[in-house]
Amino acid sequence: MPPTRNPVSSTPVFDGHCDTAIKILDEGADFVEGSETTHVDLPRLRAAGVRAQIFACFVLSERYPGMEAERAEAMIAALEGAFEATGGAIGVARTADDLRGAFDCEGPIAAILGLEGADPLEGRAENLRRYYDLGVRDLIFAWKDNAFSGSASGENRPLTDRGERLLGLCEELGVMVDVSHLSDAAFQHVAQAASRPFIASHSNCRSLCPSWRNLTDRMIRTLADRGGVMGITFATGFLSPKTRESWSAIHERVASERLGWREADQRAREISRSVHRPSIDWIVRHALHAIDVGGEEAVALGSDFDGILHEPEGIDGVESLPQVVDAFCEAGLSDAQVERICSKNLRRVFEDVLHS
């Protein structure tokens, strides 16, 4: 018989990535009472036993030229307003002590603010200091090639000189370096230059699903050797090869229609409704493979809720995390292994990097 899962309350969760900030800012999603248009809100975070969540602020220069900083600061302000409205149930975690308090259940749920792409820094590493003061503690250098780094969708460039300065400043301030979306060359550059652990907040295993957004076995091993952690993402195009092929066809079809980016996103969402939804088992497969390659201390969760257009079968939002926990247990993982994946690994690395 498969092992019995502990109650949700005894399996706290630290999820490595969500894009809920966009839904709050652009759609007015109700974070406090809940919204049918989001994957993440306060009632469902509580129901799923989430004690820490990284909230990404995704800003791309080609979408907001000349307004990158304004857009990022508006997203941060929207998140702060939503958190304040919870009456202390969730708050921005700026220090390792804030994170510890969340897991000791003495403090609010820990919201870690991140920049998904360093475009809001406007090409100057020193501008990170302002975002640090605003609470940012996680930084993905590039979503598309920019002044700091190459990206998985670009020309496989390493970090630039500005990127090296940005890496040093992250380590000085206590901001987590996050290599999801980076090119292979930039990943290796970070691995060689970093003196602290780093993470891939929402990336899967390339040997199981051959997307450039996923990590090779060598990259997983390198990440583990450096004390880092990878968060298994629920984005279906990075889980299943079959679904990846469907998404590639969707992107080609939408690109041929020459739409603006907002219209293109909506069009992709409409088409995706007919795409095969891989099972939760694919999440488990990636986790098990990552454990085989990098060890059980290098694997976590990085759902990408509210950033994905298409969910695995059986996944509706953050409230579905208990089903993922069940699937891990049914696959034969021990309670200790499940706890590491669900929270302990990300908690360890953030407590190591963040200042007290």
Buried (B, 14 or more C-beta within 10 A) or exposed (E): EEBEBBEBEEBBBBBBBBBBBBBBBEEEBBBBEBBEEBBBBBBBBBBBBBBBBBBBBBBBBEBBEEEBBEBBBBBBEBBBEBBEBBEEBBBBBBBBBBBBBBBEEEBBBBBBBBBBBBBBBEBBBEBBBBBBEBBBBBBBBBBBBBBBBBBBEBEBBBBBEBBBBBBBBBBEBBBBBBBBBBBBBBBBBBBEBBEBBBBBBBBBBBBBBEBBBBBBBEBBBBBBEBBBBBBBBBBBBBBBBBBBBBBEEBBEEBEEEEBEEEEBEBBBEEBBEEBEBBBBBBBBBBBBBBBEBBBBBBBBBBBBBBBBBBBBEBBEBBBBBBBBBBBBBBBEBEBEBBBBBBBBBBBBBBBEBBEE
